[in-house]
Amino acid sequence: MLEHVGQHDALSFVDVRAMVGSCLQQMRFPERVAISTSAERHRELDNPGAYSGRWGGGPFFVEHLNRIMDCLWSESPYRECGVMGPSQVGKSEIGNNWQLHTIIYDQADMLFIGPDRVLIEGYVKKEFEKMISNAVECDGVAAAEARLLPGAGSDTIHLKRFYGADFFFYWPTGSRLRALPFSRIRLDDLDEIPTDINDQGDAISLARGRMGSFSAFGQTMLYVNSSPKLGPRAGIEAFVSAGTNERLWVDCLECHFPFAMEFERLDFDRGGSPADAAASAAMICPDCGSVHPQQLKRRLMETFRWVGRGETAVSRKDEETGKTGELEANTRASFRLDGVQGFRPWSEIARLAREAEIALEYEQDESKLKSFDQTILGRNYRARQSGEAPVSEDELVTRSRASAYAMGEVPPGVEILIASIDQQGNRFEVAVWGFGQHFRAWLIDRFPILTVEEDGKQRPLRPFTRPEDWGVIHEKVMSRTYPLAGAPHLRMKLFNTAVDTGGLDSATDNAFAWWHAMVTGDAGSGRAPIPPTALTLIKGGNNPKARKLPPPTIDAKRQIKGAPQAELYVPNVSRLKHIANTALNRREDGPGYVQFPFDVPIEYLAELRAETLQGDVWVRDPHDANETWDLMIYARTVLLRFGGDDSALGWVPEWARPPRGAPAKLERAPIDTKKTSDAEPEPSPVVQIAKPQKSARMRTRPRRTIRSRRAG
């Protein structure tokens, strides 16, 4: 007979007093405690590698977050609260402390909405569950974990059930924002949530709809936070602007002058390296110029106050509250947190700012500045050139007429030549671009190929339907060399030819067939195989969030057995157009500056201005040609393929560089721009292709192997 452990022990019973006391404890009306007080009592942080301990006891100043947290309390006069700011400033911690307060002191059901399922589940596992398990008991008030209801169904990824409060964690779908009523809703990362959820409206409107039955009793609260990305008239910034719109002000520790503690007051070396910027970072008083280094940040922030609409900041020396006036009445409290107020050191902010400025200066890439503004400062990105009008077609004409080189010449400064080809139904549009240090650019040549020779006669070109017509590219583009301006006896070779494969399926098939014909050679004509590194097949990408140049794709159905694999490059066209536009809008010579021959036909310059930026989308009138603009993007794709963001062009092989002996500078008499602009554009000059005669003393230099790089 089986015996069980303890079966012969005397029966024992629970302590009746303890059981009744526990039941009565659950029935007691909770103590009325502010959210900030609740966080100080119960919140225990556990961050390996960083501060771990009681909330507010670490090296970071967090008292300025108390007002925001307390605006979420049911006893506050507000029904909505919005916070705009970057990462690492406490936006999420405000919501976490609100949730902890709801569990312990102010029970109600709550819905948490995040951008997607992955982020929601990551938040629950890494943040919410850790917060609950680490929360401590204080003054006889049980910890949060003790309030979790028993049973497996009460502790899942998407539902946490506590005494008096159920917490739901979902991502945005119309059904989830319609299914159940809630008095409290938290929307995290608003600007990452679709602005129209399943054609039913935006997240905020749908959330308000879930609160209707509670609104009459004044028991609703909506907390919205996000880093901005949708512009000043949408998303989180529009939400914050319509509220109390409060900013953090502090007093100078020397003269007590009040100023908004924001990035504009952070001073650092803007002409040196990122390391120089980091070493010199300090907050500067706009009145007396006093320097407040990182060591004084806490003392500086201890003078804080929030100043909103209707209020004016004054010195705490003159007014204890540090402000005068009366905050305008509003049911929405809203706040702007700046990156300099958060947990990230000022030295790191200065370093990242300088890195982004250097990227714009030398790479013409504003993506790092955009990321810096949104994720480090907590602001919508504003293009650094947005205050200036884009360079006009007339300005480009004036720029070209003042140039010192002609179409078909290679001016000083060019380190590499790249041909780019755009296929149309009845022609190839061709451009040859020169690039130099820091991505300075020159248009070298521009012409269409309209005909092909057949049976001794010229006939119209048909690239989409006749694959044999593609052979004209080698004859009329790839075989060309270009004379150096001022030294026409010296000629420069093309480094690479980029070809657009877009259009009909047959056109793409023809592009791949041509690529294979080039790399395998032609025994009949004696043409040697072309190295795959001399050709780039391109198809414009339509994902604006993709890398500048993702790894190439391999189209298996368009490969030939036994031949080299044809790689297709799909650049982020939107991002490259931003970079090219930044370069084109530069009005003074320097990194990224784009120059043109003095005799370039005006219509080609007009094509560079055919597209305009509307929001984040490049659009053009369907009647305006834009081939030269596209050809510029293809050429920049080649730079990314081989050199990534290396603006020094150190990767360019010797054979592709200009021969020695060319003049370092060109001088040309001024051009009569009026006479030139009124004249009929002349066709692009034909460059005679001739191989130089090799003497017995000349040796052939080995051709260096080029490897592709990936650009982020």
C-alpha positions in Angstrom: 0.0 0.0 0.0 1.4 3.4 -1.0 1.9 5.9 1.7 2.2 9.6 1.1 4.5 12.0 3.0 2.6 13.6 5.8 -0.5 11.4 5.7 -0.1 10.5 9.3 0.5 14.1 10.5 -2.2 15.9 12.5 -4.5 18.0 10.5 -3.6 21.7 10.4 -5.7 24.7 9.5 -4.9 28.2 8.2 -4.8 31.0 10.6 -8.3 32.3 10.6 -7.3 35.8 11.8 -4.7 36.0 9.0 -7.2 34.8 6.4 -9.9 37.3 7.5 -7.3 40.0 7.8 -6.2 39.4 4.2 -9.8 39.5 3.0 -10.5 42.7 4.8 -7.2 44.2 3.5 -8.5 43.6 0.0 -11.8 45.3 0.9 -10.1 48.4 2.3 -10.3 51.6 0.2 -6.8 52.2 -1.2 -4.8 55.0 0.2 -4.9 58.1 -2.0 -1.3 58.4 -3.2 0.2 60.4 -6.1 1.9 58.4 -8.9 5.2 60.0 -8.1 5.0 59.0 -4.5 4.0 55.5 -5.5 7.1 55.2 -7.7 9.3 56.3 -4.8 7.7 53.8 -2.4 7.5 50.7 -4.6 9.6 51.0 -7.8 12.8 49.0 -7.7 15.0 49.2 -10.9 17.1 46.3 -12.0 19.4 47.3 -14.9 22.6 45.1 -15.0 25.4 47.3 -16.2 23.6 50.5 -15.3 21.9 51.9 -12.2 19.9 49.4 -10.1 18.0 50.5 -7.0 15.1 52.5 -5.8 13.4 54.9 -8.2 14.9 58.4 -7.9 17.9 57.2 -5.9 20.4 56.8 -8.8 22.8 59.2 -10.5 20.1 60.6 -12.8 17.8 63.5 -11.9 14.2 62.4 -12.4 12.2 64.8 -10.2 11.1 66.8 -13.3 9.1 63.7 -14.4 6.9 63.9 -11.2 4.5 66.5 -12.7 4.0 64.5 -15.8 3.3 61.3 -13.8 0.9 63.1 -11.5 -1.1 64.4 -14.4 -2.0 60.8 -15.1 -3.6 60.3 -11.7 -7.4 60.1 -11.6 -7.5 63.1 -9.3 -5.7 65.4 -11.7 -7.7 67.9 -13.8 -6.6 66.3 -17.0 -8.1 63.5 -19.1 -5.3 63.2 -21.6 -1.5 63.4 -21.3 1.0 63.6 -24.1 4.8 63.5 -24.1 7.1 64.1 -27.0 10.8 63.2 -26.7 13.7 61.0 -27.7 14.8 57.7 -26.3 16.4 57.6 -22.9 14.5 60.5 -21.3 11.9 58.7 -19.3 8.8 58.6 -21.6 8.3 54.9 -21.0 9.1 55.0 -17.3 6.3 57.6 -16.8 3.9 55.1 -18.2 5.4 52.2 -16.2 5.0 54.1 -13.0 1.4 54.9 -13.9 0.7 51.2 -14.4 2.3 50.3 -11.1 0.2 52.9 -9.3 -2.9 51.6 -11.0 -2.2 48.1 -9.7 -1.5 49.1 -6.1 -3.5 52.3 -5.4 -5.9 53.2 -8.1 -7.3 50.1 -9.7 -9.0 50.2 -13.1 -8.7 48.1 -16.4 -6.1 49.4 -18.8 -5.3 48.8 -22.4 -1.7 49.2 -23.6 -1.2 49.6 -27.4 2.3 49.4 -29.1 3.3 49.6 -32.7 3.5 45.8 -33.4 3.3 42.4 -31.8 7.1 41.9 -31.5 7.5 45.2 -29.6 4.5 44.5 -27.3 5.7 41.0 -26.4 9.2 42.3 -25.8 7.9 45.0 -23.6 5.8 42.6 -21.5 8.7 40.2 -21.0 11.5 42.6 -20.5 9.9 45.6 -18.8 6.5 45.0 -17.4 7.1 41.5 -15.8 10.4 42.7 -14.4 8.8 45.8 -12.9 6.1 43.7 -11.2 8.5 41.2 -9.8 10.9 43.8 -8.5 8.3 46.1 -6.9 8.6 46.2 -3.1 6.2 46.4 -0.2 6.1 49.7 1.7 4.4 50.8 4.9 2.3 47.6 5.0 1.1 48.1 1.4 1.6 44.8 -0.5 3.9 44.6 -3.5 2.4 44.5 -6.9 3.2 40.8 -7.5 1.1 39.9 -4.4 -1.9 41.4 -6.2 -1.7 39.2 -9.2 -4.7 36.8 -9.4 -4.0 33.1 -9.2 -4.4 30.8 -12.2 -2.5 30.5 -15.5 -5.0 32.5 -17.4 -4.3 35.6 -15.2 -0.6 35.8 -16.2 -0.2 35.6 -20.0 1.7 37.7 -22.5 -1.4 39.7 -23.5 -3.4 39.7 -20.3 -2.3 40.3 -16.7 -5.1 40.2 -14.1 -4.7 41.8 -10.8 -7.2 42.5 -8.0 -9.4 45.2 -9.4 -7.4 45.7 -12.6 -7.0 43.8 -15.9 -4.1 44.8 -18.1 -4.4 44.1 -21.9 -1.3 44.4 -24.2 -2.1 44.6 -27.9 -0.8 46.0 -31.2 -3.1 48.3 -33.3 -5.9 46.7 -35.2 -9.4 48.0 -35.6 -11.0 45.1 -33.8 -8.9 45.4 -30.7 -9.6 49.1 -30.4 -13.3 48.4 -30.8 -13.9 45.2 -28.8 -13.8 46.3 -25.1 -14.4 49.5 -23.2 -11.5 50.9 -21.2 -11.2 53.9 -18.9 -7.4 54.0 -19.2 -5.4 53.6 -22.4 -1.7 53.9 -23.0 -0.4 54.5 -26.6 3.3 54.0 -27.0 5.3 55.3 -30.0 2.3 57.0 -31.6 4.3 58.0 -34.7 5.2 54.4 -35.4 1.5 53.4 -35.4 -0.4 53.6 -38.8 -2.3 56.9 -39.1 -5.3 54.9 -40.5 -5.9 51.6 -38.9 -7.7 49.2 -41.2 -9.5 52.2 -42.8 -11.2 52.9 -39.5 -9.3 56.0 -38.3 -6.3 56.9 -36.3 -5.3 55.3 -33.0 -6.2 58.3 -30.8 -9.7 58.6 -32.2 -10.3 54.9 -31.9 -9.0 55.0 -28.3 -11.3 57.8 -27.4 -14.2 55.8 -28.8 -13.4 53.0 -26.2 -13.7 55.5 -23.4 -17.2 56.8 -24.2 -19.1 55.0 -21.3 -16.6 56.4 -18.7 -16.4 60.0 -20.0 -19.5 61.2 -18.3 -18.0 60.3 -14.9 -14.7 62.0 -15.6 -12.8 58.8 -15.0 -10.9 58.4 -18.3 -7.2 58.9 -18.9 -5.3 58.6 -22.2 -1.5 58.6 -22.1 0.3 59.1 -25.5 4.0 59.2 -26.0 6.4 59.0 -28.9 9.5 60.2 -30.6 8.4 62.4 -33.5 8.7 61.6 -37.1 5.4 62.6 -38.9 6.0 66.4 -38.9 4.8 69.3 -36.8 1.2 69.0 -38.0 0.7 65.3 -37.4 1.3 62.6 -34.9 2.7 63.3 -31.4 3.8 66.9 -32.1 0.3 67.9 -33.2 -1.1 66.1 -30.1 1.4 67.9 -27.8 0.9 71.3 -29.4 -2.8 71.2 -28.7 -2.3 70.6 -25.0 -0.6 72.7 -22.3 2.6 72.4 -24.4 5.0 72.7 -21.5 8.8 73.0 -21.7 11.5 72.6 -19.0 13.2 75.8 -17.8 16.2 76.2 -15.5 18.2 79.0 -13.9 21.8 79.8 -14.6 23.8 78.8 -11.5 25.8 82.1 -11.8 23.4 84.9 -12.7 20.1 83.1 -12.1 18.9 84.0 -15.6 16.1 81.6 -16.7 16.5 79.6 -20.0 14.9 76.6 -21.7 17.1 73.6 -21.1 17.3 72.5 -24.7 19.9 71.4 -27.3 20.3 75.0 -28.6 22.0 75.9 -25.3 24.5 73.0 -25.5 27.8 74.4 -26.8 30.6 72.3 -28.3 33.3 72.5 -30.9 31.5 72.4 -34.2 34.6 72.7 -36.4 36.7 69.8 -35.1 36.3 66.1 -34.8 33.5 64.2 -32.9 36.0 63.6 -30.1 36.6 67.4 -29.9 32.9 68.0 -29.8 32.5 65.5 -26.9 35.3 66.9 -24.9 34.0 70.5 -25.1 30.3 69.9 -24.5 28.7 72.2 -21.9 25.4 74.1 -21.3 25.9 77.8 -21.8 23.8 80.6 -20.1 22.4 82.8 -22.9 22.7 85.9 -20.7 26.0 85.9 -18.9 27.7 83.1 -20.9 28.5 81.0 -17.8 29.6 77.4 -18.6 27.8 74.5 -17.0 29.7 71.2 -17.6 28.2 67.8 -17.2 29.2 67.7 -13.5 26.7 70.6 -12.9 23.8 69.0 -14.7 22.0 67.8 -11.6 22.4 71.1 -9.8 21.2 72.9 -12.9 18.1 70.6 -13.2 17.3 71.1 -9.5 16.2 74.7 -10.5 13.7 73.3 -13.0 10.0 74.2 -13.6 7.6 73.4 -16.4 6.4 76.5 -18.3 3.4 76.1 -20.5 1.0 78.1 -22.6 0.0 81.3 -20.7 3.0 81.2 -18.4 6.3 83.1 -18.5 9.6 81.9 -17.0 11.3 84.2 -14.5 14.2 83.7 -12.1 13.5 81.7 -9.0 15.4 84.4 -7.2 12.6 86.8 -8.0 9.7 84.3 -7.9 9.7 81.1 -5.9 7.8 79.1 -8.5 10.1 80.4 -11.3 7.3 81.6 -13.5 4.4 84.1 -13.7 1.0 84.0 -15.4 -1.6 81.3 -15.4 -1.5 78.1 -17.3 -4.3 78.0 -19.9 -7.2 75.7 -19.0 -7.0 72.5 -21.0 -8.1 68.9 -20.5 -4.8 67.7 -22.0 -1.5 68.1 -20.3 1.4 67.9 -22.8 5.2 68.1 -22.5 8.3 68.3 -24.7 11.3 66.4 -23.3 14.6 67.3 -24.9 17.5 64.9 -25.2 19.8 67.1 -23.0 17.4 66.5 -20.1 17.7 62.8 -20.3 20.0 60.0 -19.2 22.5 60.3 -22.1 25.6 62.4 -21.3 26.0 65.7 -23.0 29.4 64.6 -24.4 27.7 61.7 -26.3 25.0 64.1 -27.6 27.7 66.5 -28.9 29.7 63.6 -30.5 26.6 62.3 -32.3 25.7 65.8 -33.4 29.1 66.4 -34.9 29.2 63.0 -36.6 25.8 63.8 -38.3 27.1 67.2 -39.4 30.2 65.7 -40.9 28.1 63.1 -42.7 26.0 66.0 -44.3 29.1 68.0 -45.2 31.2 65.3 -46.8 28.6 62.6 -47.8 25.6 64.9 -48.5 23.6 62.4 -46.5 21.0 63.9 -44.1 19.9 60.5 -42.7 22.2 60.7 -39.7 20.9 64.2 -38.9 17.3 62.9 -39.3 18.0 60.1 -36.9 19.8 62.5 -34.5 16.9 65.0 -34.4 14.3 62.3 -33.9 15.9 59.8 -31.6 18.5 61.9 -29.7 16.9 65.3 -29.4 13.2 64.2 -29.7 12.2 66.6 -32.5 10.7 66.3 -36.0 13.5 66.4 -38.5 13.8 69.7 -40.3 16.1 69.7 -43.3 19.1 72.0 -42.7 18.4 73.6 -46.1 14.7 73.9 -45.6 15.1 77.6 -44.9 16.6 78.2 -48.4 14.8 77.8 -51.7 16.0 74.8 -53.7 18.5 75.7 -56.5 16.5 76.7 -59.6 17.0 75.7 -63.2 18.1 79.2 -64.0 20.8 79.0 -61.2 22.0 75.8 -62.8 22.2 77.4 -66.2 24.2 80.3 -64.7 26.5 77.8 -62.9 27.2 75.9 -66.1 27.9 79.0 -68.2 30.5 80.1 -65.7 32.2 76.7 -66.0 35.7 76.3 -67.4 35.3 73.0 -69.2 33.3 71.8 -72.2 31.1 68.8 -72.8 33.2 65.7 -73.4 36.1 67.0 -71.3 37.3 65.8 -67.9 38.1 68.8 -65.7 40.7 68.8 -62.8 39.5 67.2 -59.7 37.8 64.2 -61.3 39.1 60.9 -59.9 36.7 58.4 -61.5 34.3 58.3 -64.5 31.0 56.4 -64.4 28.5 56.0 -67.2 24.8 55.6 -66.5 22.2 54.5 -68.9 18.4 54.7 -68.8 16.5 52.6 -71.2 13.4 53.9 -73.0 11.1 52.3 -75.6 13.0 53.9 -78.5 16.4 54.9 -77.2 19.1 54.8 -74.5 19.6 58.0 -72.5 23.3 58.2 -71.5 25.2 60.3 -69.1 28.9 60.2 -68.0 29.6 61.5 -64.5 32.9 62.4 -62.9 33.4 62.2 -59.1 36.1 63.6 -56.9 37.1 63.9 -53.3 34.1 64.2 -50.9 31.8 63.3 -53.7 32.2 66.5 -55.7 30.5 65.7 -59.1 30.8 66.9 -62.7 28.6 66.1 -65.7 31.1 65.0 -68.3 28.8 63.9 -71.2 25.1 63.6 -71.9 23.5 62.2 -75.1 20.9 59.8 -76.4 21.5 56.8 -78.6 18.6 56.7 -81.1 19.7 54.4 -83.8 21.6 51.2 -84.5 23.4 50.1 -87.6 21.8 47.2 -89.5 22.8 46.0 -92.9 24.9 49.1 -93.4 22.0 51.4 -92.6 20.8 53.2 -89.4 17.4 52.1 -88.0 15.5 53.2 -84.9 16.5 51.6 -81.7 14.1 49.2 -79.9 15.7 48.2 -76.5 12.5 46.7 -75.0 11.8 44.3 -77.9 15.1 43.7 -79.7 17.9 42.3 -77.5 20.4 42.5 -80.3 20.1 46.4 -80.1 21.9 46.3 -76.7 25.2 45.7 -78.4 25.3 49.4 -79.2 26.1 50.2 -75.6 29.6 48.7 -75.9 30.3 50.4 -79.1 29.0 53.9 -78.3 29.5 54.1 -74.5 31.8 51.6 -72.9 34.5 51.9 -75.5 34.8 55.6 -75.1 37.6 57.4 -73.5 37.5 61.1 -72.6 40.2 63.8 -73.0 41.4 65.7 -70.0 40.5 69.4 -70.2 43.7 71.4 -71.0 45.5 68.2 -72.0 43.5 66.5 -74.8 46.4 64.1 -75.5 45.7 62.5 -72.2 42.5 60.4 -72.0 40.5 58.8 -69.2 38.7 55.5 -69.2 35.3 54.6 -67.8 35.4 52.7 -64.5 31.9 51.3 -64.6 28.7 51.4 -66.7 25.4 51.3 -64.8 22.2 50.3 -66.6 18.6 50.6 -65.6 16.8 47.3 -66.0 13.3 48.7 -65.4 10.4 48.8 -67.8 8.7 45.8 -69.3 9.6 42.2 -68.4 11.1 41.8 -71.9 13.3 44.9 -71.2 14.6 43.3 -68.0 15.3 40.0 -69.8 17.2 42.0 -72.4 19.3 43.7 -69.8 20.4 40.4 -68.2 21.0 38.9 -71.6 23.3 41.8 -72.5 25.1 41.5 -69.2 25.9 37.9 -69.8 27.0 38.7 -73.4 29.4 41.3 -72.1 31.0 39.1 -69.4 31.4 36.0 -71.7 32.9 37.9 -74.6 32.2 37.6 -78.4 34.4 35.2 -80.3 33.0 36.3 -83.6 34.1 40.0 -83.3 37.1 39.2 -81.1 35.7 41.2 -78.2 37.2 40.1 -75.0 35.0 39.3 -71.9 34.2 42.4 -69.8 34.9 42.0 -66.0 31.6 41.8 -64.0 32.9 44.7 -61.9 32.7 47.0 -65.0 28.9 46.6 -65.2 26.1 47.4 -62.7 22.5 46.3 -63.2 20.1 48.6 -61.3 16.4 48.6 -60.4 15.0 51.4 -58.3 13.8 50.3 -54.9 10.5 51.6 -53.5 11.1 51.0 -49.8 12.0 54.4 -48.3 13.1 52.7 -45.0 15.6 50.4 -46.7 19.4 50.8 -46.5 20.9 53.1 -49.1 22.2 50.0 -51.0 21.1 46.6 -49.8 23.1 43.5 -50.8 22.4 42.6 -54.5 19.8 40.1 -55.4 20.3 37.1 -57.7 17.5 36.4 -60.1 17.7 32.7 -60.6 15.5 32.5 -63.7 17.7 35.0 -65.5 21.1 33.2 -64.9 23.0 31.2 -67.4 24.5 27.9 -66.3 28.3 28.0 -66.1 28.5 31.8 -66.5 29.2 34.4 -63.7 26.1 35.3 -61.7 24.4 38.5 -62.7 23.8 40.7 -59.6 20.9 43.2 -59.5 21.4 46.2 -57.3 18.2 47.8 -55.8 19.1 51.1 -54.2 16.9 53.1 -51.9 16.0 55.7 -54.6 14.2 58.0 -52.3 17.2 58.3 -49.9 19.7 58.7 -52.8 17.6 61.5 -54.2 17.7 63.2 -50.9 21.5 63.0 -51.0 21.7 64.1 -54.6 19.4 67.0 -53.9 21.5 68.2 -51.0 24.5 68.1 -53.2 22.7 69.9 -56.1 21.5 72.6 -53.8 25.0 73.5 -52.6 25.7 76.9 -54.1 29.4 77.2 -53.3 32.2 75.0 -54.3 33.1 72.3 -51.8 32.2 68.8 -50.7 29.3 67.4 -52.9 29.2 70.4 -55.2 27.9 69.6 -58.7 29.4 71.3 -61.8 28.4 71.3 -65.4 30.0 72.0 -68.8 29.6 75.5 -70.1 27.9 74.2 -73.3 25.5 71.7 -71.7 22.1 71.8 -73.4 19.6 73.6 -71.1 17.0 70.8 -71.3 19.4 68.5 -69.5 19.6 70.9 -66.6 15.8 71.2 -66.5 15.6 67.4 -66.1 17.5 67.8 -62.8 14.7 69.9 -61.4 11.8 67.9 -62.8 11.0 66.3 -59.4 10.0 68.1 -56.3 9.9 66.8 -52.7 6.4 66.7 -51.2 6.6 65.5 -47.7 8.9 62.5 -48.0 7.9 61.6 -51.5 9.5 62.7 -54.8 7.0 63.6 -57.4 7.1 65.0 -61.0 4.7 66.2 -63.6 4.2 63.3 -66.0 5.0 65.7 -68.9 8.4 66.7 -67.5 11.4 64.6 -68.5 13.7 63.5 -65.6 16.3 61.2 -67.3 19.3 63.3 -66.2 18.1 63.2 -62.6 17.7 59.4 -62.7 21.1 59.0 -64.4 22.7 60.9 -61.6 21.2 58.5 -59.1 22.4 55.5 -61.0 26.0 56.8 -61.0 25.8 57.4 -57.2 24.7 53.8 -56.8 27.9 52.7 -58.4 29.9 54.8 -55.9 28.0 53.1 -53.1 28.5 49.6 -54.6 32.3 49.9 -54.6 33.2 52.5 -52.0 30.2 52.8 -49.6 30.5 56.1 -47.8 34.2 56.5 -48.4 34.3 60.0 -49.7 38.1 59.9 -50.1 37.7 57.5 -53.0 40.8 55.6 -51.9 39.3 52.5 -53.4 39.5 53.8 -57.0 42.2 51.7 -58.9 45.1 53.5 -60.6 44.0 52.5 -64.1 40.7 54.3 -63.6 42.2 57.5 -62.4 43.2 60.4 -64.7 46.7 60.2 -66.2 49.4 62.4 -64.7 50.3 65.5 -66.5 47.0 67.3 -66.7 46.7 71.0 -65.5 45.6 71.4 -61.9 43.4 74.4 -62.8 41.5 75.7 -65.9 41.2 79.3 -67.0 38.6 80.3 -69.5 37.3 83.6 -70.8 33.9 84.7 -69.4 30.9 83.4 -71.4 28.2 85.6 -72.7 25.4 83.9 -70.8 22.6 85.7 -72.6 24.0 84.8 -76.0 24.5 81.2 -75.0 21.1 80.7 -73.4 19.4 82.1 -76.5 21.4 79.9 -78.9 20.2 76.5 -80.1 21.7 73.7 -78.1 24.5 71.9 -80.0 24.7 68.1 -80.0 27.1 66.4 -77.7 30.6 66.2 -79.4 31.6 62.9 -80.7 34.7 61.5 -79.0 36.9 59.6 -81.4 37.9 56.3 -79.8 41.5 55.4 -80.5 43.8 53.1 -78.7 47.2 54.6 -78.0 50.1 53.0 -79.8 52.3 51.1 -77.4 56.0 51.6 -77.7 58.5 48.9 -76.9 59.3 50.6 -73.6 55.6 50.7 -72.5 54.3 48.0 -70.2 50.8 47.1 -69.6 49.7 47.7 -66.0 47.8 44.9 -64.3 44.1 45.6 -63.8 43.3 45.7 -60.1 40.4 43.6 -58.8 37.5 45.7 -57.4 35.3 44.5 -54.6 31.8 45.7 -53.9 31.0 47.3 -50.5 27.6 47.5 -48.9 26.2 50.9 -47.9 23.9 51.3 -45.0 
